Amino acid sequence: MGGEIRAIMDRQGKDTAEMRGEQAREWLVRLSSGTMSAEELQSLDSWTAADPRNRAAFLHERRTWQDLESLRDAFESAPQTAPAARSPGNWRWLPVAAAAALVWFAAPSVWLWARADASTAAGEIREVPLADGSRAVLDSESAIAVDYDDKARSVRLLKGRAWFAVRHGDARPFRVAAADGTVRDIATAFEVDDTSGRTRAGVTEGAIAMGGLVLHAGEQAQFGADGKATALAAIPAERIAGWRRGELLLREVPLESAIGALARYRRAPVFTMGDLSHEPPISGSFRADRPDEALDTLAAMRGLERLRLPGGVVVLRRPSR
């Protein structure tokens, strides 16, 4: 570990823009690993503070990461072949390759967005009018594809979550397909959520049909792997899809999942250090429209230290002893 720090910090007199860029990429790779020690974080802080050109290089490389982030899924969808053998001379490009891998696997999908009829960026919540007079409200980093024909009004939730207010008086059924199943409107305003690993839905008004269940206002359910739905605890209907008003309601959510839920509303990433799996779950209402304040509150609740790094990157960790 210490050798890696020295490799980044020590360049034996080289002081070119190219070298600073290489150092910045190496720091980004280390930061993305989620395993940086307190010593390394302090070294990164010292490196960016030592020279304005260092900080500028770090911010530039991070912007490049953001500008290229839409390429990830195009890479994922390409046929996978065994990597070509590398000559010893190519080892110097490993930091660049690792930074490129960070782009591919940490960024939104251009392939997904190309299929979407409506989408939102990080921190953006947007209302989308549909052709039949219905409305969709998309949460941060969400996307939908709309497919209306003479027989049905179909919407696919490609990513994230969305709330739908369905216009009635149309004989065509209104359906929302998500990763684990399809939700059918009966007389409704409802949310479909694909952010937590299993598709969930909740009703704010009216009723929906979901995996063999009929849910009414305030009721929620989650699809299982078999496509059947299991009822979840009912809550006041006005609390469902509270993110539309900037409120994020968490109930018995693992700490790291809670951090991830709030991080969705920030453009810059949030990393955690150390094992937080044994922490008690989080329950509470947080301001999704003020994610940094919400993260501060969450950190205070669990005694975590929050480190702010260049480019808006945040690291949450247990204080060093």
N, C-alpha and C positions, 0 to 999 in steps of 0.2 A: 504493500500500500504506500509506504513512504517512498519507495522507488518510483512509483507512478507520479507522486507529487513532484519529486525532484526532476523527473523527465519532462514534466510540463513547465516547471519553473526555471530549469537550467537549460539555456540554449547556447552557452559558450560563445557569447559575443554577437550572435546573430540578432539583428534588430531591424528586420525588414517587415513590410506590411504582410507579405506572404507568411512569414514565420508567426506573426501575431495572429493571423487568421487560423493557422494550424493549431496554435495553442488554444484559441477560443473554441475550435471544434472539439479538441480533446476534452476541454472542460465540460462542454455540452454532453458529450458521450458519458463522461463520469457522472454528471448530474442526473442524466436520464436513467442510469442503472438503479437508482434508488438506494444505493449501498454506501454512499459517501460518508466518511467518518466526520466527526466534529473538527478534526485537524484539517481534513481536506476542505471542508466548507470555509474554515478560517483562511486557508491558503487561497481559495478562490476569491474571497473578499479582499485579501491583501493584494492579489494580482490585479484585480480591477481598479483598486484604489491607488496602486503604485504609479500608474501612468494613464492619463486620459485616453491615450491611443489603445491601451488594453481594453478599457471599458467600451470604447467605440467598436473595437473588433468583436467583442462578445455580443454586443447588440446587433451588429451587422450580421454575424453568423446566425443569430437567433431569428432575425427577420428573414434570412434566406430559408431557414427551416420553415417558417410560416408561409412564405411565398410558394414553396415547393410542396406543401402539405397535401395539396389536392391530387398528387400523383400516386398516393399509396395504393389505392385499389386497382389501378391500372396494372401495377406491378403484381399485386396478389392474383389478378385474374389471368395473368400470362402463364403459359405452360412452364412448369418447374423442371429444370434440368440440373444435372450435377455441375457444380462449379468447376470452371477450368483451373488447371494447375497454375500456381503463381510462381513466378521466378523470384529469387531472393530480393531483386531490386524493387519488387512491387510492395514489399512489407511497409515501406514508408507511407503507402496510401491507406493503411488499415484505419487510422483515425478518420479519414475522409469517408471510407466505406461504412464505418460504424455510424458516423453522423448521417449518412444517407439512409441506413437502415432505420435510424431514429425517425427520419422523415416518413419512410414507408409505413411504419407500424404505429406511429403515434398521432397520425393526422387524419382529418376527415377524408372521405372517399369521393374522388372526382367521378368515379363510375356510378356511385349512388346518386350524387347530385345531378348527374346527367339524366338519370331516369326520373327525377323528381319534377313534379309540376309546381311545387312550392317548397321552400326550405328556409331555415333560419341559421344564422351564425351564432357563435358563442355569445351569450348574454342578450340575445335578441328574442323577443316574443312578438308574434305578428298574427293579426287576424287576416284570414284569406276567405273571400267570398267564393262560393261554389256556384256552378252554372244553374242549379235548380233553385237558388235562393237560400240554400243552407249556408252555414258558416263553419269554418274550421279556425281554431286558434292554435298555433304551433308554439311549443315551448322552445327553449334554447337548444340549438344543435339538433333540430328535428327536420324531417322531410316526409312529404306525402306524394303519392301519385294518384291521379284521379282518372277513373275509367267509367264514364257514363255511356249507356247505350239504350236501346228501346226497351230492354227487359229489366235492367237493374242500374242502380246508382252505386258504383263500387269505388271505394277508396282503399289504397294500401298504405299503411304506416311503414315507411321504409326505415325510419330511425327515430328514436326519441319518444315524444308523446304529444298528443293533440287532444283538444276538446272539440266536440261537434255539437252544434245546435241545428237540428234537422227540420227542414220545412216539410210540413205535411200537406195532404191533399194531392199527392203524387202517387199513382198506383204502383210505381216501381219501388221495390224494396231498397232500403239504404243499408249498406254493409261496409264494415271496416275490417280489412284483413291485416293481421299482424304476424309476428314470427311464429306464434304457437297456436293460432286459431283465428276465427272470424266472429265479430260481434255484430249482431243484427238489431237495428233500431225497431222499436215498437211504437213509441210515442215519446220522444226523448231529447234530452241534452245530456251528453255523457263524455267521459274521458277514456282514452285508450293509452296505456303506458307500457313502453317496451324498454325502459331504462334499467331494470333491475334483474335481468336474466330470465324472467318469466313474464309473459304478457299479462297485464292486469287491466281491469276496467272498473269504472265507478260511475254511478248515475247521479246527476245533479237534478234531473227533472224527468218524470215519465218512467219509462221502462225499456229494458233491452233484453234480448235473448243471447245467451252465451254458454256454449258447451253444455247444453242440457238444463241450464238454470234460467230463470227469469228474475232479473234484478229490478228493484224499484229505487226511488230516490233515497240516497244515503247508503245504499248497499254496494258492496264491492265483491269482486271475485278474481281468481287467478287461474289461468290455464295450467294444467299439468302436462307432462311429457306425452301422455296418451290423448291429449286434445280435449279432455274433460275439464270442466271448471269446478273449482272448490271455493265455497263462500269464504270471505274474509270478514273481519269485524266491521259492523256498520258504524258510520260516523255521521255527524250532521252534514246534510247535503251540501251546505255552503262551504264546507272545508275541502270537498273534493275539487281537484284542479285549482287549488288556491294559488298556484304559481301564476295564474292569469293576473292576479292582483299583487304579485311580488311576494307571496307568502309560500314557503316550502314547509310542509308538515311532515315530520319524521316520527314514526312510531316503532320503537324497539328495533332500530336499525343499527347494525354493527358500526363501530366507530369509523373504520376505513371507508365503508360504504357511504356513511354520512358525509365524510370529507369529499368523496368523489361526487356526491350529489350536489354539493355546493360548488365544487370546482367546475362543473359544467357551465356555470354562469360567468366564468372568467375566461378571457382570451389566453392568458398565460397559464402554464401548467402548475399544479400543486403536487409536490412529492411528500411522502412520509418516510421517516427513518425509524428502524427498529420494528419489533413485533408488537402490533397493537391488537392482535386477535383476542387477547384475554381481557380487553377492556369491556366494561359494562356497555350494553347497547344504549343508543341515543334516542331520546324522545323529546320532542319540542317543536316549536314553530320558529322558523328562521326567515330572515329577509333575503329572498333570492335576488331581489333587485339591488341589494347591497352586499354582495358575496364576501368582500373583504371584512366587513364588520361581522358578518355571520361566522366567518372562519375564526376571527378573533374571539368571539363568544364561545365557539366550540372548543378552541384551544384552552381558554380559561376554565371551561367546565371540566376538562380532563387533565389540566396541569401540563399542557404541551407548550413547548417553546416554538415561536414562529420566527423563522429567518427569512428576510426579504433579500432576494438576490437580483442581480442585473436583469433587465428585461421583464420585470414583473413576476419572475419565478418565485414561488413560495415553498419553503420546506418546513414541515411540522415534525417535531421530534420531542422525545423526552429530554429535559434539561440534563446536561452532563453533570456528573457528581465529582 
